[in-house]
Every structure is written in structure tokens, then in C-alpha cells.
């Protein structure tokens, strides 16, 4: 499944290549009952993506569980074996395994090696995605048998991303304004869940039966992108959209999060999922503060705001989708300009000073 990049304008407005493998080690040094071509070897592909993601080029190692037997009674054949890339760009593991006679083998692979525990991939895998800075990938190559007639026959894994990725970009298209941002966070994001490996080959075109699924998403958290701790860390928006990057106490850049349903039912209360932005809006020429102001509703005035900021909420659910899918990269473009929420220009009852009569008589 190719990585998807989805760009969303939201209104305020928000706007592989294969690698071959080999090894010189064996379960039984000096013995090769089926010949060298019967050794199990691996190759790996991953989906191309952006900085911070696991790709074919930066994948250095992955781990493998393998099973013989039947679906009802699986027999462990490879127990969490680490397969590593050498300096010659070949893949190696130890001890070397050979294809079992007259049996098919189901292979499950993943990286990094820490996210699947000792129970292996046949049971739901509990995972905690907080704070969102780790990409995890998986692959399945089932029902394979050795091919002694093909030298260097390989198990070729096509890895898929198990998580969704969310990037936030911000700008202000109104050059008469100066917008200073102190805090950016995603709110009520489920951070834990169970990943279920598929049992069909991930090398095939993506379909329901060969894409991993998530269940029991739970434990809502706020994913912090940026938090200014002093005035030097405030972000001043420009007309060019910028990625909210690591600065202040924030983590910045895209977050790897558990795929989940997105909710927007009560305008940012209850269990609504949204982007929270704390900022101030100024007149670019005079420097006068325009928002928040005396007319700003209480719900837009966070208590204890260090810089006197107002609070804006942008729903993560959109008309295009109401859930994040695994392997998709979602980019939210937030464009902050003056609007009615920032205190529209209104006219009250006017008063006029009384003229002072000044008379001059010429004779």
C-alpha cells in the first residue's frame, strides 16, 4: 500500500526497491542437508515517505516470527529473530534456518523490534503511541515453501505503516495582521490500542484481508506540537505555510498516531477531537492587540494563559473523512486571519461635540 498524503483546507480557514540477503551461519555448522539454496533468506521493501518515517533506505533491521503447522495449531518456527543489514547492504541473521520439508511457513515481520512483544503477532499486539515520535511497520508473507531450484531464493517482505501520521501547518494570509502562536496541540487523541496483524500477504494490492487493523483504542491524550515557554519561542505566522516544528516544550513535526474515529459533536467539549491553538492577533502596523479582546467569549479565554492568548479549536474530523486510516499522512493547513470570532468591527451610537460659537464683528 503506497503511503497516502492528504492535504486539508480547514476554514478559519484551516486550510522500493528490493534488497537481497545472505548469511554464512547455520543451525548446524558444517551441515546443509538440503543444499545452500535451501537456506531461508530475506529481502525487504518499505513505502516511501517523509522525514522521520521508516523507509527502504533507512531500514537497518527488522524482526521475524515464523510458524508452520495450521492456522488452528500453529507451530513456532522462528522466534523473534533479528534480521540486520550489513555494511555491504546484505541482510543477515543467526542462526541460519532451512526450509522444512513438505511444510509451508508463515512469516511475520516488523520494525522497530520493540513494539511486538513475546506473545508474537498471532495475538492482538498492545501498543502505546504516545508521544507520537515513532513510526512502526509490519509485513506478512504467508504459506511459503523452499525452492531448491532457485539459488538465493528469498522471503520478500513488503512493509506497511501501521500508524497514521498527522502534520500541522500554519499561516496567515492577511498581511495587515501579525499572528503570534504560543501553543499548538491535538486534543483527545486515543494513544493506546491493539494492533492485529493480517494473515494475507502484504505484497499484494491493499485490501481488507491484508491490511492490519486496530481495535480497543483507548486512553485519550493531548499531543503537543508547540508550547512557548518565553516570548522568544512564540511563532509569528507568515503568508507561507510552515510545519509546526519542535520548539519550546513541544515535540513538533508530524505525529505518528493510532488510527481512530474522529469526533466533532459539541464544538470542542466532551470527547471531541480537535486542534487547539493559543495565539494573539495584532495590527501589523500599529502593534495594537486585536484579539482576544473585551468581546471575546469566555470559552476562548484559557485560564492562566502566559501571553494573554485566546483559544481557537479546529475539528480533526472533516467532510472528507471522519477517521484516520493506517498508512495515511494527513496534513492540516490552518490559516488564521481576522474573522467574527476575533471581534468583528462594529459601530455603536455616535456622539458629536457641540460647536462653540465664536463671533467676530467687523465695522
Secondary structure by P-SEA (a helix, b strand, c coil): ccbbbbbbbcccccccbbbbbccccccccccccccccccccccbbbbbbccccccccccccbbbbbbcccccbbbbcccbbbbbbcccccccccccccccccbbbbbbbbcccccccccccccbbbbbcccccbbbbbcccccccccccccccccccbbbbcbbbbbbbbbbccccbbbbbcbbbbcccccbbbbbbbccccccccccccbbbbccccbbbbbccbbbcccccbbbbcccccccccccccccccccccbbbbbccccccccccbbbbbbccccccccccccccccccccccccccccbbbbbbbbccccccccccccbbbbbbbbbccccccccccccbbbbcbbbbbbbbcc
